[in-house]
Structures are given as C-alpha cells and as structure tokens.
Amino acid sequence: MDGLFLGFIARELDAALRGARVEKVQQPEKDELHIAFRGGNGPKKLLLSTSADRARVHLTEITKPQPQEPPMFCMLLRKLIGGAKALCVRQVGGDRILEIVFACEDEFAQPSERILSCEVMGRHSNIILRSAEGKILDSIHHVGADISRVREVKPGLPYTPPPAQDKLNPLEACAADIDALAESRSATGELRADKFITSNYLGISSLLAREIARRTADGRYPSLGAALSAVMTDVSECRFEPTVVRDASGIPVEYCFTSLSVYGEGYTCERLNSVSAMLESYYGERDRTERLRAREADIIHLLGGVGSKLEKKIVRQREELAECERGEEYRTRGDLITANIWAIKNGADSAVITDYSADPPAERTVELDPRLTAAQNAQQCYRKYTKLRNAKRELTHQIELAEAELSYIETVRDSLSRCETSADIDEVRAELVAAGIARRGAVKPSGSKLRHARMLEYETSGGYRVLCGRNNLQNDELTMKLAERDDWWFHVKGAPGSHVVLFTEGKGEPDSADFTEAATIAAVNSSLPENATAEVDYTLRRYIKKPSGSKPGFVIYTKNWSALVQADAALARKLKK
C-alpha cells in the first residue's frame, strides 16, 4: 500500500466517518483493531491492521471472534476514545500515515482532542494513540531503543513521525521536469523506468511504477513524464478505478487504485465501486484462506505422520515378504532328507543326497544339524517352511491393508485441499475420528459442536440436479443414502476424488451432454490438476456396494462405463448453483 493509495483511503474514510461517534473498540488479533462507528451515514466498522504483510486501513463488514480478555491497548482505547466523535480523517504529508482526530474529554472533563495514527509501513507498521500536544498515550507495538535507535515509541514519550524520505513529491512535478530528470539519471545508467520512479518519487509502489512504465512502452503516452503526470492528475482530481487482479484459479494476486495492464493472459481484472470494497475483496479472501490453512495444519501434520509410518511399514513388510520366498527351499530340503533318511548317519553335519526330482537326477549337499537325527532335521525344515508360508500369507494381507490405509489417507488429503469453510474442516476431523486414524481430542476442535457442511450442488444444461461430496463422510451419505437405484454415479478413475451423483428424478436417461458435464464435475473435484484429461467411471447406483467394515468413501461396483473428459474448472463454476 503506497502513499497515493492511502490518500484515496483517507478521503473515503473522512467522508464516511466525519461526525460519527465511536461505539465499540475490539482487537481480535494482536496486530488488528476493529472500531465501530455510528453516525449520519449509518453504522460503519473500521479495520486497522499492522500485520507485516497485510498492513492496511479500510471499512469492513467482516466479523471475527474476539478474545475472552481484551488486550491492554484495546481496553485503553475503549477508555480514551469510547463515545468520542471523529472530527476528521487525514493523510500526513503524502506519506503512509493516516490520522483520525477525535473530540474527547480529558481526565478533568474538559474538551480535548486525541489522535489515532496508523502508520502503514510493512513490518514497521504501528497504531499510536497520542494527545493533541503530541504525547504518546499508548501503541499497539512498543518500540524501544533495543529495536530502533532512530525512533522510540513508548507511552509518555513525545510523538515523532517516521524519518522523511529524500524523494520528490510526484503531485508537484510536471511532465517536462520528470523527463529531464529521467534523461539525466539514465545518462548515468542508473535504473530502468519503474526503478527510476520508485527511487525518485514519494508514495509510488513498485506495481504502480511498473504500470506507468508499461503505459509508456505501449505508446499510450509519448514519454514517461506524460504517463506519470496523467496518473497524478487522476489522483489530484480523485478519479480512481479500484481494481483487483485475479489469476486463472480466481485467487487475488494484486490490487491498485487504477486499471492495470501489466498482467497479461490468464489474469482477470475485477473493478469495484470503492477502495474499501477492493481491499475487503483482496485481503478478506486471502485472510480467510490463511485462517483455513492454519486450522487444518494439525490435520495435515497428523496425516503426514500416519502416512510416513505406513510407507515405512510397507517397505519393511516387503523386505520380510522377500525373505519368505525361501520357504520352498526349506520344503525341498525336508523332502530330500526324508527320501534319503536311510543313508544319513546320526551326528553328521552334512550329507550328499541324490535329488531324483531333478532331470536328470543330481547329487546335492544338504547342511544338517549334528545334534539332531535325520528325521528331526527334516521336521525342522518343514516347520521353517510352514512358518514362512504362513508369514507370507499374513504379510501379503497386511501389505494390502496398509496400502488401502495409505490410499484412504490420500483421499482425506484430497478432501482437505478443497475445504472452503470451517465446517468442511470440522467434518474431516470427525471423519478421521470415525475411521480410527485419530483419537477423539487428538486434533484440535474448531468449535463446540460439529457443523455439517453442505454438499456441492450443480445443475446440468439439461436441468438435471448433480450433487458432489466434499469429503468421505459426505461421499458415503450421497452414494449409499441419497442416491436411488436409477441415479448415475461418477468418480475419477485411479485417483482420489469426490463421489458425484446425477439424479434422474424420473426424467428418463440424460443426454450425452449431461453425462459429459457430470463427468467433468467429477474430474474437477478430484486430485487431478486443472484442465488435465481425466478418465471418469460412471455407473448406475444399483451396481454399487459398500463392503462391510470398509473406510468412509470406499465402494465397489460390478458394472461401469468410462468417459474421457477435461477437468474444466470454468465449466464446473458455471454449472454450480
């Protein structure tokens, strides 16, 4: 967030909050404040964040859970600005500092002003409350001499603004001056166009500098100075186009107060009607995604540990299985000793025996235990053969179970990768407990009671309803309880994925387009990458069975058809209700 951008925010907040009174102050995170206002423009909520990578100020509608005991800074703000009137919101000198001036009463009930400064400066961001005389009352982050020798921020100290940058104000520069400076700096081989802008002019982010350089290179403006001056004119006259750039999967990657052309094919630009709405769209989605990733971290750790143990177990059992192949050798040795028992002397440690099973018969030397008789040596070989034969049978079974467990772990990982809400994660937790992967309480609950997530619902072009399970518990419910005998079931072949059911509901057999769309939905809701060619099995529900005691989501089918489709996420989003 650069200084020019903060100027637009200051204007927007001043129009929305001027004259409004503070109704509530909350601090849901250690580096984030929510201040609720009520005034002539209705209720408003202001978000102030000092997170190193998400520092910002804007209006919000997001509600976050609050700590049971508010932090000290939050309680002090409630005491000192609770009920106060916002007189104005202003930017300081074109820098990344925004101030809210409040009309309050001091400790002697006399009218006074208090100023809340929000410094949006990356990892140096801070929120500071000070008196009108400049005395720091408190801050969300205390900065001592051990952290910064340039500027201390502690209660009781005089407030000093951050050190000024030795840069030019772009709002005061004309195109000819900018071009002259650029020519003189480029003559010394200083930097390319965007670096020249950020190193010489105040309040311009690297993204905006790249956009200005691109507009010049594209020929939209005759010079770099003309392009930069045009943007500054828009800023002066408060013309803006709040824009969020999203990648092919819809994830926000950047934002700016003007239209952007630096992002090419595969990216889309979303225009919003206010700066706050733009920041809410950009950071709200990113925050939600990060919170989900944090909540599922313990599940990922659990699955990683279980999967690693299973992989080691399978390797060890395969090594033991290879040793079991010697069982036939012991059986053959026992047969040779039994066939030639009359020729073996007691106490011998070896014997040369004729092997009549070979063609032609050959002489073989057989090792013996001299402490045992010939008959006892034969019995010992048979016992070893029986032990290895039984071990081979059991090891083969155990390896099959371990591989099935490992496959199930992969299906849970796939479900977890597509979780969109806390309710989705809750159901995955419940599934792990039900499957015996985790003990109850082994993973952190995200709520007091289990919240059931809704299945994904689609509608084909032919009007058929399609449901898709979000996890293995939903897959079982969808396939074994909701689907009727004549409904169609889809699942990607040879990879973890969701169960998808196309409900016929007495409409007769769907068209080929409906089958293709349902198969595409199954391909998209699987572990296969987007736009990959996928083979999808489909069959009638009547041909599907769930083995007794099997893991959630596991079914078998006796008759099916297959279709090759592309995992087209755009088509799936279009069909989604």
MARVEXBA-318993 format. One record per residue (C-alpha): y, z negated, x negated; residue number from 1. Coordinates in steps of 0.02 Angstrom, whole numbers. Layout:
> y | z | x | tigu
> Y | Z | X | NUM
...
REM end
This chain:
> y | z | x | tigu
> 0 | 0 | 0 | 1
> 162 | 59 | -83 | 2
> 343 | 8 | -58 | 3
> 386 | 159 | 50 | 4
> 241 | 119 | 165 | 5
> 292 | -63 | 179 | 6
> 465 | -4 | 233 | 7
> 389 | 80 | 386 | 8
> 291 | -79 | 424 | 9
> 449 | -185 | 410 | 10
> 540 | -75 | 536 | 11
> 394 | -78 | 657 | 12
> 372 | -267 | 645 | 13
> 558 | -300 | 661 | 14
> 562 | -202 | 824 | 15
> 407 | -291 | 891 | 16
> 439 | -471 | 834 | 17
> 628 | -495 | 833 | 18
> 668 | -637 | 952 | 19
> 485 | -684 | 980 | 20
> 425 | -863 | 955 | 21
> 276 | -922 | 854 | 22
> 140 | -975 | 975 | 23
> -8 | -1004 | 860 | 24
> -49 | -1001 | 674 | 25
> -228 | -977 | 614 | 26
> -311 | -950 | 446 | 27
> -485 | -876 | 474 | 28
> -509 | -831 | 290 | 29
> -448 | -915 | 132 | 30
> -336 | -764 | 99 | 31
> -288 | -712 | 276 | 32
> -166 | -777 | 407 | 33
> -151 | -736 | 593 | 34
> 14 | -780 | 677 | 35
> 26 | -759 | 866 | 36
> 199 | -722 | 939 | 37
> 262 | -717 | 1117 | 38
> 425 | -636 | 1168 | 39
> 510 | -499 | 1266 | 40
> 386 | -369 | 1201 | 41
> 238 | -472 | 1261 | 42
> 108 | -562 | 1155 | 43
> 86 | -497 | 978 | 44
> -28 | -551 | 837 | 45
> 23 | -526 | 656 | 46
> -107 | -513 | 517 | 47
> -58 | -556 | 338 | 48
> -190 | -533 | 204 | 49
> -182 | -567 | 17 | 50
> -356 | -502 | -23 | 51
> -357 | -414 | -191 | 52
> -422 | -250 | -120 | 53
> -361 | -267 | 61 | 54
> -187 | -343 | 47 | 55
> -83 | -291 | 198 | 56
> 32 | -342 | 342 | 57
> 21 | -269 | 516 | 58
> -2 | -306 | 701 | 59
> -182 | -330 | 753 | 60
> -293 | -360 | 904 | 61
> -441 | -424 | 803 | 62
> -503 | -600 | 840 | 63
> -602 | -689 | 705 | 64
> -698 | -854 | 712 | 65
> -595 | -999 | 648 | 66
> -650 | -1138 | 529 | 67
> -682 | -1308 | 606 | 68
> -549 | -1386 | 494 | 69
> -394 | -1279 | 460 | 70
> -339 | -1263 | 277 | 71
> -188 | -1363 | 219 | 72
> -74 | -1211 | 211 | 73
> -116 | -1167 | 391 | 74
> -77 | -1344 | 452 | 75
> 88 | -1344 | 357 | 76
> 139 | -1178 | 438 | 77
> 97 | -1249 | 609 | 78
> 211 | -1396 | 573 | 79
> 356 | -1300 | 497 | 80
> 363 | -1136 | 595 | 81
> 265 | -1178 | 753 | 82
> 377 | -1131 | 901 | 83
> 507 | -1052 | 784 | 84
> 598 | -891 | 831 | 85
> 581 | -737 | 722 | 86
> 758 | -681 | 680 | 87
> 712 | -525 | 582 | 88
> 579 | -440 | 476 | 89
> 644 | -355 | 318 | 90
> 588 | -273 | 158 | 91
> 660 | -335 | -7 | 92
> 739 | -201 | -115 | 93
> 613 | -63 | -82 | 94
> 478 | -169 | -166 | 95
> 311 | -225 | -93 | 96
> 386 | -386 | -24 | 97
> 407 | -416 | 162 | 98
> 503 | -565 | 230 | 99
> 504 | -643 | 404 | 100
> 655 | -753 | 437 | 101
> 627 | -895 | 563 | 102
> 754 | -1001 | 655 | 103
> 688 | -1181 | 647 | 104
> 743 | -1361 | 641 | 105
> 738 | -1464 | 482 | 106
> 672 | -1641 | 467 | 107
> 838 | -1705 | 537 | 108
> 825 | -1592 | 692 | 109
> 967 | -1484 | 627 | 110
> 959 | -1293 | 644 | 111
> 894 | -1210 | 487 | 112
> 804 | -1056 | 427 | 113
> 637 | -1038 | 342 | 114
> 574 | -878 | 263 | 115
> 393 | -821 | 252 | 116
> 373 | -697 | 108 | 117
> 221 | -586 | 100 | 118
> 200 | -506 | -71 | 119
> 79 | -360 | -55 | 120
> 35 | -332 | -239 | 121
> -153 | -313 | -257 | 122
> -233 | -459 | -347 | 123
> -61 | -539 | -368 | 124
> -30 | -542 | -179 | 125
> 34 | -704 | -104 | 126
> 109 | -779 | 54 | 127
> 251 | -901 | 17 | 128
> 350 | -1011 | 136 | 129
> 521 | -1064 | 72 | 130
> 681 | -1141 | 136 | 131
> 843 | -1044 | 158 | 132
> 903 | -1125 | -4 | 133
> 757 | -1046 | -98 | 134
> 645 | -1198 | -120 | 135
> 458 | -1160 | -108 | 136
> 379 | -1265 | 30 | 137
> 202 | -1202 | 1 | 138
> 100 | -1044 | -30 | 139
> -73 | -981 | 12 | 140
> -108 | -965 | -177 | 141
> -33 | -1084 | -304 | 142
> 10 | -1003 | -471 | 143
> 29 | -1121 | -618 | 144
> 82 | -1095 | -798 | 145
> -101 | -1077 | -847 | 146
> -112 | -921 | -735 | 147
> 60 | -844 | -762 | 148
> 188 | -886 | -895 | 149
> 315 | -771 | -812 | 150
> 322 | -843 | -635 | 151
> 255 | -1005 | -563 | 152
> 229 | -1025 | -377 | 153
> 209 | -1208 | -327 | 154
> 283 | -1320 | -192 | 155
> 451 | -1392 | -244 | 156
> 493 | -1256 | -369 | 157
> 635 | -1132 | -339 | 158
> 577 | -964 | -274 | 159
> 598 | -819 | -393 | 160
> 549 | -642 | -343 | 161
> 419 | -547 | -444 | 162
> 489 | -461 | -600 | 163
> 577 | -299 | -555 | 164
> 503 | -135 | -613 | 165
> 607 | -25 | -727 | 166
> 598 | 127 | -612 | 167
> 716 | 237 | -514 | 168
> 742 | 225 | -326 | 169
> 675 | 389 | -254 | 170
> 783 | 370 | -97 | 171
> 939 | 386 | -206 | 172
> 880 | 535 | -309 | 173
> 921 | 716 | -268 | 174
> 806 | 864 | -298 | 175
> 907 | 931 | -446 | 176
> 903 | 762 | -536 | 177
> 716 | 745 | -507 | 178
> 682 | 920 | -576 | 179
> 794 | 890 | -726 | 180
> 704 | 727 | -766 | 181
> 534 | 810 | -741 | 182
> 583 | 950 | -859 | 183
> 642 | 832 | -994 | 184
> 487 | 723 | -981 | 185
> 366 | 870 | -976 | 186
> 453 | 940 | -1132 | 187
> 387 | 788 | -1224 | 188
> 214 | 817 | -1150 | 189
> 222 | 655 | -1051 | 190
> 111 | 668 | -896 | 191
> 59 | 784 | -757 | 192
> 162 | 791 | -596 | 193
> 84 | 646 | -498 | 194
> 85 | 532 | -650 | 195
> 266 | 579 | -683 | 196
> 313 | 523 | -505 | 197
> 222 | 354 | -510 | 198
> 284 | 310 | -684 | 199
> 468 | 350 | -649 | 200
> 500 | 312 | -465 | 201
> 484 | 149 | -370 | 202
> 373 | 120 | -219 | 203
> 264 | 276 | -226 | 204
> 74 | 259 | -227 | 205
> -40 | 372 | -328 | 206
> -104 | 451 | -166 | 207
> 70 | 498 | -107 | 208
> 112 | 563 | -281 | 209
> -42 | 675 | -279 | 210
> 7 | 739 | -106 | 211
> 183 | 782 | -165 | 212
> 112 | 871 | -318 | 213
> -9 | 966 | -206 | 214
> 131 | 1023 | -90 | 215
> 223 | 1091 | -242 | 216
> 70 | 1179 | -313 | 217
> 30 | 1257 | -143 | 218
> 201 | 1339 | -140 | 219
> 265 | 1245 | 11 | 220
> 413 | 1188 | -93 | 221
> 497 | 1279 | -237 | 222
> 495 | 1129 | -353 | 223
> 431 | 953 | -374 | 224
> 605 | 885 | -339 | 225
> 615 | 979 | -174 | 226
> 445 | 912 | -118 | 227
> 487 | 733 | -165 | 228
> 659 | 744 | -83 | 229
> 582 | 810 | 78 | 230
> 467 | 658 | 87 | 231
> 613 | 541 | 51 | 232
> 714 | 624 | 191 | 233
> 570 | 587 | 311 | 234
> 571 | 406 | 252 | 235
> 759 | 388 | 273 | 236
> 755 | 462 | 448 | 237
> 598 | 362 | 494 | 238
> 490 | 515 | 526 | 239
> 309 | 475 | 494 | 240
> 133 | 533 | 537 | 241
> 12 | 386 | 515 | 242
> -148 | 469 | 452 | 243
> -322 | 403 | 415 | 244
> -439 | 514 | 313 | 245
> -625 | 503 | 352 | 246
> -772 | 576 | 259 | 247
> -913 | 678 | 336 | 248
> -1001 | 520 | 399 | 249
> -842 | 456 | 484 | 250
> -806 | 317 | 357 | 251
> -620 | 293 | 321 | 252
> -579 | 329 | 139 | 253
> -387 | 333 | 132 | 254
> -228 | 317 | 235 | 255
> -45 | 367 | 219 | 256
> 116 | 373 | 323 | 257
> 123 | 562 | 306 | 258
> 0 | 704 | 331 | 259
> -120 | 733 | 186 | 260
> -186 | 895 | 112 | 261
> -263 | 828 | -49 | 262
> -431 | 803 | 38 | 263
> -524 | 965 | 66 | 264
> -679 | 1021 | 158 | 265
> -791 | 885 | 227 | 266
> -647 | 767 | 266 | 267
> -553 | 747 | 430 | 268
> -379 | 677 | 461 | 269
> -350 | 563 | 611 | 270
> -171 | 543 | 672 | 271
> -120 | 378 | 754 | 272
> 35 | 327 | 850 | 273
> 89 | 180 | 743 | 274
> 74 | 111 | 567 | 275
> -13 | -46 | 629 | 276
> -139 | 55 | 729 | 277
> -176 | 155 | 572 | 278
> -205 | 0 | 464 | 279
> -307 | -78 | 603 | 280
> -417 | 77 | 611 | 281
> -437 | 88 | 422 | 282
> -460 | -95 | 373 | 283
> -538 | -153 | 537 | 284
> -686 | -37 | 516 | 285
> -704 | -75 | 330 | 286
> -694 | -263 | 362 | 287
> -824 | -252 | 499 | 288
> -941 | -154 | 385 | 289
> -918 | -276 | 242 | 290
> -947 | -427 | 356 | 291
> -1109 | -347 | 418 | 292
> -1166 | -312 | 240 | 293
> -1129 | -494 | 195 | 294
> -1226 | -559 | 346 | 295
> -1378 | -454 | 306 | 296
> -1376 | -497 | 119 | 297
> -1504 | -639 | 140 | 298
> -1620 | -522 | 236 | 299
> -1606 | -389 | 101 | 300
> -1645 | -521 | -30 | 301
> -1796 | -580 | 70 | 302
> -1862 | -404 | 95 | 303
> -1836 | -364 | -89 | 304
> -1935 | -517 | -142 | 305
> -2078 | -485 | -20 | 306
> -2084 | -300 | -65 | 307
> -2088 | -338 | -252 | 308
> -2232 | -462 | -229 | 309
> -2330 | -337 | -126 | 310
> -2306 | -199 | -256 | 311
> -2367 | -314 | -396 | 312
> -2513 | -369 | -288 | 313
> -2565 | -189 | -254 | 314
> -2558 | -146 | -441 | 315
> -2664 | -298 | -485 | 316
> -2792 | -262 | -349 | 317
> -2806 | -80 | -401 | 318
> -2847 | -137 | -578 | 319
> -2981 | -253 | -509 | 320
> -3047 | -112 | -399 | 321
> -3066 | -1 | -553 | 322
> -3174 | -137 | -633 | 323
> -3284 | -140 | -479 | 324
> -3341 | 37 | -519 | 325
> -3458 | -43 | -648 | 326
> -3564 | -111 | -506 | 327
> -3678 | 42 | -505 | 328
> -3707 | 17 | -691 | 329
> -3774 | -159 | -659 | 330
> -3887 | -98 | -518 | 331
> -3960 | 40 | -629 | 332
> -3990 | -85 | -769 | 333
> -4080 | -202 | -649 | 334
> -4189 | -59 | -586 | 335
> -4236 | -12 | -766 | 336
> -4281 | -191 | -811 | 337
> -4387 | -209 | -652 | 338
> -4477 | -44 | -682 | 339
> -4520 | -94 | -861 | 340
> -4541 | -281 | -839 | 341
> -4718 | -274 | -910 | 342
> -4655 | -207 | -1076 | 343
> -4515 | -333 | -1105 | 344
> -4555 | -487 | -1208 | 345
> -4480 | -656 | -1168 | 346
> -4337 | -707 | -1284 | 347
> -4291 | -528 | -1329 | 348
> -4104 | -491 | -1338 | 349
> -4129 | -304 | -1303 | 350
> -4264 | -183 | -1253 | 351
> -4292 | 5 | -1269 | 352
> -4340 | 66 | -1096 | 353
> -4388 | 238 | -1031 | 354
> -4268 | 296 | -893 | 355
> -4376 | 402 | -778 | 356
> -4228 | 435 | -659 | 357
> -4152 | 550 | -791 | 358
> -4206 | 732 | -805 | 359
> -4292 | 740 | -925 | 360
> -4339 | 554 | -946 | 361
> -4244 | 473 | -1090 | 362
> -4253 | 315 | -1193 | 363
> -4115 | 186 | -1160 | 364
> -4073 | 24 | -1245 | 365
> -4037 | -118 | -1121 | 366
> -3948 | -279 | -1175 | 367
> -4037 | -438 | -1120 | 368
> -4000 | -625 | -1114 | 369
> -4133 | -701 | -1230 | 370
> -4126 | -866 | -1134 | 371
> -4192 | -781 | -976 | 372
> -4354 | -697 | -932 | 373
> -4358 | -511 | -891 | 374
> -4364 | -547 | -704 | 375
> -4216 | -665 | -720 | 376
> -4117 | -534 | -817 | 377
> -4150 | -410 | -677 | 378
> -4094 | -535 | -545 | 379
> -3935 | -570 | -644 | 380
> -3893 | -384 | -645 | 381
> -3923 | -372 | -458 | 382
> -3811 | -522 | -425 | 383
> -3670 | -444 | -526 | 384
> -3694 | -280 | -431 | 385
> -3688 | -370 | -263 | 386
> -3532 | -467 | -314 | 387
> -3440 | -311 | -371 | 388
> -3495 | -213 | -216 | 389
> -3428 | -348 | -100 | 390
> -3270 | -364 | -205 | 391
> -3243 | -176 | -194 | 392
> -3258 | -180 | -5 | 393
> -3138 | -328 | 10 | 394
> -3014 | -261 | -117 | 395
> -3008 | -94 | -27 | 396
> -2970 | -186 | 134 | 397
> -2838 | -297 | 52 | 398
> -2752 | -148 | -28 | 399
> -2744 | -62 | 142 | 400
> -2667 | -219 | 218 | 401
> -2540 | -236 | 76 | 402
> -2491 | -53 | 90 | 403
> -2471 | -70 | 278 | 404
> -2363 | -225 | 249 | 405
> -2259 | -129 | 122 | 406
> -2237 | 15 | 244 | 407
> -2181 | -110 | 375 | 408
> -2053 | -183 | 253 | 409
> -1983 | -8 | 231 | 410
> -1964 | 12 | 421 | 411
> -1866 | -152 | 427 | 412
> -1755 | -93 | 284 | 413
> -1725 | 68 | 382 | 414
> -1679 | -31 | 538 | 415
> -1563 | -141 | 436 | 416
> -1474 | 10 | 362 | 417
> -1424 | 66 | 538 | 418
> -1365 | -104 | 604 | 419
> -1193 | -87 | 682 | 420
> -1165 | -261 | 756 | 421
> -1212 | -442 | 725 | 422
> -1330 | -432 | 874 | 423
> -1426 | -294 | 784 | 424
> -1447 | -407 | 632 | 425
> -1500 | -553 | 742 | 426
> -1642 | -451 | 814 | 427
> -1701 | -401 | 640 | 428
> -1704 | -585 | 593 | 429
> -1805 | -626 | 749 | 430
> -1924 | -484 | 709 | 431
> -1957 | -549 | 533 | 432
> -1999 | -721 | 603 | 433
> -2113 | -645 | 736 | 434
> -2201 | -538 | 605 | 435
> -2232 | -686 | 491 | 436
> -2126 | -614 | 350 | 437
> -2003 | -759 | 361 | 438
> -2024 | -938 | 417 | 439
> -1910 | -995 | 557 | 440
> -1750 | -1050 | 474 | 441
> -1789 | -957 | 311 | 442
> -1649 | -835 | 348 | 443
> -1475 | -891 | 399 | 444
> -1441 | -877 | 585 | 445
> -1280 | -788 | 631 | 446
> -1265 | -876 | 799 | 447
> -1335 | -1017 | 903 | 448
> -1439 | -904 | 1013 | 449
> -1515 | -732 | 994 | 450
> -1405 | -594 | 1060 | 451
> -1501 | -439 | 1114 | 452
> -1427 | -276 | 1055 | 453
> -1428 | -127 | 1172 | 454
> -1538 | 21 | 1132 | 455
> -1451 | 182 | 1084 | 456
> -1433 | 295 | 1236 | 457
> -1412 | 484 | 1237 | 458
> -1413 | 623 | 1365 | 459
> -1480 | 797 | 1327 | 460
> -1393 | 958 | 1380 | 461
> -1521 | 970 | 1520 | 462
> -1471 | 800 | 1590 | 463
> -1623 | 700 | 1529 | 464
> -1597 | 520 | 1475 | 465
> -1652 | 477 | 1298 | 466
> -1669 | 300 | 1228 | 467
> -1686 | 257 | 1044 | 468
> -1742 | 88 | 975 | 469
> -1630 | 5 | 846 | 470
> -1771 | -97 | 767 | 471
> -1958 | -125 | 780 | 472
> -1946 | -251 | 922 | 473
> -1846 | -127 | 1024 | 474
> -1969 | 10 | 974 | 475
> -2113 | -91 | 1047 | 476
> -2016 | -129 | 1207 | 477
> -1962 | 51 | 1228 | 478
> -2132 | 131 | 1198 | 479
> -2250 | 3 | 1273 | 480
> -2147 | -65 | 1419 | 481
> -2008 | 52 | 1471 | 482
> -2089 | 223 | 1446 | 483
> -2201 | 293 | 1585 | 484
> -2359 | 396 | 1560 | 485
> -2270 | 563 | 1581 | 486
> -2120 | 524 | 1471 | 487
> -2107 | 607 | 1300 | 488
> -2112 | 504 | 1139 | 489
> -2038 | 563 | 972 | 490
> -2048 | 497 | 793 | 491
> -2011 | 574 | 624 | 492
> -2171 | 611 | 528 | 493
> -2215 | 520 | 368 | 494
> -2057 | 414 | 356 | 495
> -1984 | 254 | 433 | 496
> -1883 | 286 | 589 | 497
> -1845 | 236 | 768 | 498
> -1952 | 271 | 921 | 499
> -1865 | 394 | 1037 | 500
> -1916 | 421 | 1218 | 501
> -1860 | 562 | 1331 | 502
> -1875 | 503 | 1511 | 503
> -1931 | 639 | 1632 | 504
> -1898 | 531 | 1788 | 505
> -1990 | 653 | 1899 | 506
> -1884 | 803 | 1847 | 507
> -2032 | 900 | 1777 | 508
> -2058 | 961 | 1600 | 509
> -1895 | 976 | 1499 | 510
> -1836 | 1139 | 1422 | 511
> -1860 | 1181 | 1239 | 512
> -1677 | 1137 | 1206 | 513
> -1706 | 961 | 1274 | 514
> -1858 | 940 | 1161 | 515
> -1758 | 1000 | 1011 | 516
> -1615 | 881 | 1047 | 517
> -1732 | 732 | 1068 | 518
> -1821 | 777 | 905 | 519
> -1651 | 790 | 819 | 520
> -1607 | 615 | 881 | 521
> -1771 | 551 | 806 | 522
> -1733 | 637 | 640 | 523
> -1556 | 566 | 633 | 524
> -1617 | 389 | 672 | 525
> -1737 | 386 | 525 | 526
> -1734 | 355 | 338 | 527
> -1714 | 542 | 303 | 528
> -1545 | 598 | 233 | 529
> -1418 | 682 | 347 | 530
> -1446 | 869 | 376 | 531
> -1620 | 861 | 298 | 532
> -1757 | 967 | 376 | 533
> -1875 | 847 | 464 | 534
> -2045 | 863 | 543 | 535
> -2050 | 764 | 705 | 536
> -2208 | 720 | 800 | 537
> -2196 | 712 | 989 | 538
> -2322 | 672 | 1124 | 539
> -2339 | 601 | 1299 | 540
> -2334 | 413 | 1317 | 541
> -2511 | 416 | 1389 | 542
> -2581 | 461 | 1217 | 543
> -2502 | 313 | 1127 | 544
> -2589 | 146 | 1095 | 545
> -2539 | -10 | 1000 | 546
> -2683 | -90 | 901 | 547
> -2711 | -274 | 935 | 548
> -2627 | -384 | 805 | 549
> -2526 | -242 | 727 | 550
> -2350 | -264 | 661 | 551
> -2199 | -233 | 776 | 552
> -2162 | -49 | 794 | 553
> -2335 | 11 | 741 | 554
> -2427 | 126 | 862 | 555
> -2563 | 260 | 852 | 556
> -2580 | 420 | 951 | 557
> -2728 | 535 | 979 | 558
> -2641 | 698 | 1025 | 559
> -2474 | 766 | 973 | 560
> -2365 | 917 | 935 | 561
> -2242 | 940 | 793 | 562
> -2068 | 1018 | 778 | 563
> -1959 | 1059 | 629 | 564
> -1777 | 1010 | 659 | 565
> -1621 | 971 | 558 | 566
> -1557 | 792 | 553 | 567
> -1391 | 843 | 630 | 568
> -1288 | 683 | 647 | 569
> -1144 | 777 | 729 | 570
> -1257 | 837 | 870 | 571
> -1326 | 661 | 893 | 572
> -1150 | 590 | 907 | 573
> -1107 | 724 | 1035 | 574
> -1258 | 678 | 1142 | 575
> -1230 | 490 | 1128 | 576
> -1168 | 402 | 1285 | 577
REM end
